[in-house]
């Protein structure tokens, strides 16, 4: 800065570079900005995908399991519902497990529904282990007709719950048959 007649004036800028330096610098800055935006768009897409996965569980799966629990409770049945990996502001579950039980510890197989990136994995096993996973899990997604997020419909979830109730009924029959065969005559 120089001072002329009491005023402060900026000094003349000594430009040693060429006009191309500005163009190159701008292109580099723009490329970096575009990469950040692209990464941000990818992050937003992934977040939207994750939100859609948890919404499918919260808006379709959980209400159907809760409705089944309300219907079975007066009959002595219970739907053991487990929610794992809560995410987001509303703390929606990232996966949901369930099984049908009663007071005598008869139970269906345990089911775990895990949506991820638009796909859904449904596993089934003999009860839950300490981590909340079905014991000796078997992927039954294809068998139950739930492989994509779009397959998580009220109808398909009802079919899955009804299949679990049928397994519960079969478990009771096996137990009753075993008890009958063990009875001395």
Buried (B, 14 or more C-beta within 10 A) or exposed (E): EEEEEEEEEEEEEEEEEEEEEEEEEEEEEEEEEEEEEEEEEEEEEEEEBBBEBBBBBBEBBBEBBEBBBEEBEEEEBBBBBBBBEEEBEEEBBBBBBBBBBBEEEBBBBBBBBBBEEEEBBBBBBBBBEEEBBBEEBEEBBEEBBBBEBEBBBEEBBEBBBEBBBEBBEEBBEEEEEEEEEEEEE
